[in-house]
């Protein structure tokens, strides 16, 4: 066997294939359950075995068996059932076979025997099969993230296709410009694979940093809600302690005023006593920090707005829902209700909040009185604010969250009462 330029490029392509397989495995299995050291050894074993079989034997059937066995060994480094590992390996090979078929169609080589030694030596076809397989795995990753609720931008979808294909086209242009030397050919192919790996490594790094920043911002929001909840509870506790401390003195004075027939002064004393009793109200005491903090924070000024509030919140301390999603859901509904109530006559301002968790379902109802006309277009409630281009996203964002959890939302407005009912499904964590 003569070790020529094609064989060097094959080694590079086979090394690149490791990244293709790794990204596919990452899309199929949970990356946090990956055994890193064993994984590196398994991928290295995959590279050695598939390379040796190709260079020494190069019979398609044996190559197929070797690929299936070594990919299954790689799957053993992830925590999963045997059935899921087998399905993963089969799907992976089907993806690779599809890429090979596309490359064969591009080069015109379709006649081969699975039992005899291969004669395929087209460098472009070899590179193309690897790039197409890589493109497939990138799209598969995007599909997985989309199904998990991640919002993948159209630029990311486009980049998953354009970057690999563009580098492949550039390689064709370079190869056809002139007769490349062995070093130039190997160098251009190395650069082709390196650009693809680095480009998506940088993208992954940026995406990971964005997620970390989002989680940090979410943690800060959670801490802020918790802090607000503590402040409200502490303030209410202090008011209650002050009330108890002054109660006996207040009653003594009130009794003395009544005995002396000073009814007007007694009435004023009762008004002061009523002010003590009201204090700062805690509207939610479910034990769930996020819900309690958010509800109590949003409603801390309703007393001054003369809004009558009724709450029924019965939920566990922990819910299997992304905190950002729940803040978006409940925060928007409360903001919309409070905004609408400001336009209602002070004597008719009523807000009702009901949130109950039952049978892995979070069931909610937010009801508020309103005045004015409800504007609707294509089954969508339109904002009544003047700067419409800057507003009107509240209910739309709520709908997105509810759809993410396969839930249901219903809006009704009759008899000057605006009601939003929602149900989202929150199965318990395994």
Buried (B, 14 or more C-beta within 10 A) or exposed (E): EEEEBBBBBBBBBBBBBBBBBBBBBBBBBEEEEBEEEBBEBBBEEBBEBBBEBBBEBBBBEBBBEBBBEBBBBBBBBBEBEEEBBBBBBEBBBEBBBBBBEBBBEBBEBEEEEEEEEBEBEBBBBBBBBBBBBBBBBBBBBBEBBEEEEEEBEEEBBEBBEEBBBEBBEBBEEBBEEEEBEEEBBBEBBBBBBEBBBEBBEEBEEEBEEEEEEEEEEBEEBBEEBBEBBEBBBEBBEEBBEEBEEBEEEBEEBBEEBEEEEEEEBBEEBEEEBEEBEEBBBBBBEBEBBBBBBBBBBBBBEBBEBEBBBEBEBEBEEEBBBBBBBBBBBBBBBBEBBBBBBEEBEEEBBBBBBBBBBEEEBBBBBBBBBBEEEEEEEEEEBBBBEEEEEEEBEBBEBBBBBBEBBEBEBEBEBEEEEBBBBBBBBBEEEE
